[in-house]
Amino acid sequence: MSGWSEETGPIVEDGANGRIYVGTFGGRLYCIDRLTGQEIWMRRVFRSTGGAVAVGHDGTVYFASYGGDDHRMVAFSPDGDQLWVYITGDQVLSSPIVDGDGTIYLCSLLAPKSGHIHAVRPDGTPLWVKKLPNYMGASPMIAPDGTLYAMCGDGQLYAFRDLAGDMNSDGAVNFADVYPFALSITDPNAYKLAFPDGNPALADITEDDRIDSLDLIALLNLINN
C-alpha cells in the first residue's frame, strides 16, 4: 500500500487476525491485510494524533488522540465499527497498553506540567485515574506480576499495584476496607460516590470471578495477618 499523504506513527501487527494497524499524525487509522498489503478499512478519528495504537487480546483496536481540543481514545472492532469513546481531557502522546484482563492503560499530558495515568475498562468506562506532578509522554508498561510502571516528566519512575482488598485505595489493607467492601457489594453506586478512586474488582480476593463470603473471610485474614 502506498500514497499516504501524511506521516505515520507506530505500526501494530495483529498476527491472530492477519492484520496490521497504522495510525497517522493526521488522525487516520488504517487496517491493512498483513499478507497482501491491501487496505481493509480506514477511519478518520481526530484532527491530529500521535499515531498511538494498541490491540487487545480479543482484536479490539484502541486509537488515542494527540492534538486539538478533542482529546480521546476510541475503540474499534476488528471490522472497523466504533465501539466506544473515552474522553481523556488531555493529550495522549504515546500508545495505550492492554493487560491480560482487558484493562487499557494510557498516559496523558496536560500542559504545561501535569499528567495522568488512566485505567479504562474494556467497556470504555474509567476504572481509575491518577494525577502525577509532571507530564506523561511515554507509554506505561506492565510487569509479569501486574505492577504498572510509568515514567514522569519530573524524572521519576512511578510504580502502581492494585492490592486485593484495598477497597478505599489508600495503599493498605486494613479494617478501613471492611465498610467499602460491604458497600461495593450492597450498593455499587454509593460505593463509587464515596470512593471515586476505589476499584470494586479488588473485592474478588479469592480470584474466582465472584464476590461472596469467602472473599470476606479472605479480607479478614489479610487484615489479621
C-alpha positions, -999 to 999 in steps of 0.1 A, spaced: 0 0 0 14 35 -8 3 70 -14 -2 82 21 0 120 23 8 123 60 34 109 84 26 77 101 30 67 137 36 33 153 26 1 133 9 -26 153 6 -62 140 -24 -84 149 -10 -118 139 -40 -137 151 -63 -119 126 -36 -114 99 -38 -76 101 -16 -45 105 -28 -13 120 -12 20 112 -21 53 129 -12 86 112 -5 120 126 -34 133 105 -58 114 126 -64 84 104 -64 47 114 -57 21 87 -63 -16 88 -42 -35 63 -41 -71 53 -7 -84 65 -1 -107 36 -14 -86 6 -8 -51 19 -43 -41 8 -64 -17 28 -93 -34 46 -107 -2 62 -98 33 72 -113 55 98 -108 93 103 -110 100 140 -91 131 150 -77 163 136 -43 151 147 -28 122 167 5 107 177 -5 76 159 -9 57 192 -25 23 185 -30 -8 207 -47 -41 200 -65 -61 227 -65 -99 230 -100 -100 215 -89 -80 185 -103 -47 197 -83 -17 184 -76 13 205 -66 46 190 -58 77 210 -56 114 202 -27 138 202 -37 174 192 -65 198 190 -91 202 218 -108 168 213 -86 145 235 -100 110 235 -94 73 229 -117 53 206 -122 16 205 -129 -2 172 -140 -37 165 -117 -57 141 -142 -48 114 -138 -11 120 -170 -5 139 -167 22 166 -175 6 200 -170 35 224 -152 67 231 -132 75 263 -125 112 269 -91 118 284 -93 155 289 -57 160 279 -33 149 251 -21 114 246 14 113 231 20 76 235 4 42 228 -21 26 252 -13 -9 265 -38 -37 274 -33 -62 302 -45 -98 304 -79 -88 318 -85 -64 290 -79 -32 311 -64 -4 289 -38 19 304 -26 52 289 -7 82 299 -17 118 291 -2 153 291 -19 184 304 3 214 295 24 229 309 34 205 336 10 178 348 -2 144 336 -25 115 343 -25 77 341 -58 63 330 -71 28 336 -100 21 314 -123 -10 315 -129 -30 283 -164 -13 280 -148 22 279 -157 33 314 -129 46 337 -115 22 363 -93 49 379 -73 80 370 -41 90 388 -27 125 386 11 129 386 31 161 392 45 164 356 38 155 320 34 118 309 48 114 274 58 77 274 37 46 273 32 28 306 45 -8 310 31 -38 329 54 -63 346 45 -100 348 34 -96 384 9 -69 374 28 -39 385 22 -8 363 53 14 356 51 49 342 79 74 336 70 110 345 85 143 333 98 150 368 125 124 362 108 98 385 96 63 377 63 56 393 50 21 401 14 12 408 0 -21 420 -36 -29 429 -38 -46 463 -66 -72 466 -89 -60 494 -77 -23 492 -113 -11 487 -106 25 497 -74 28 476 -52 41 504 -24 16 496 -30 -7 525 -54 -35 535 -69 -29 570 -102 -25 589 -109 7 570 -116 -15 539 -144 -36 555 -170 -9 551 -162 -1 514 -160 -39 508 -196 -43 521 -207 -11 503 -193 -23 469 -215 -54 472 -247 -39 486 -248 -5 468 -222 -2 440 -234 33 431 -229 46 466 -195 29 467 -185 48 435 -196 81 451 -180 75 484 -147 61 470 -143 75 435 -108 61 432 -118 27 445 -118 -5 424 -148 -28 431 -129 -57 414 -105 -58 443 -133 -73 464 -127 -106 445 -98 -115 468 -101 -152 461 -100 -145 423 -128 -169 415 -148 -143 394 -174 -139 421 -176 -120 454 -191 -138 483 -185 -148 519 -152 -165 510 -139 -131 499 -149 -115 532 -131 -143 551 -100 -137 529 -102 -99 536 -103 -105 574 -74 -129 571 -54 -103 552 -62 -77 579 -53 -100 607 -20 -111 591 
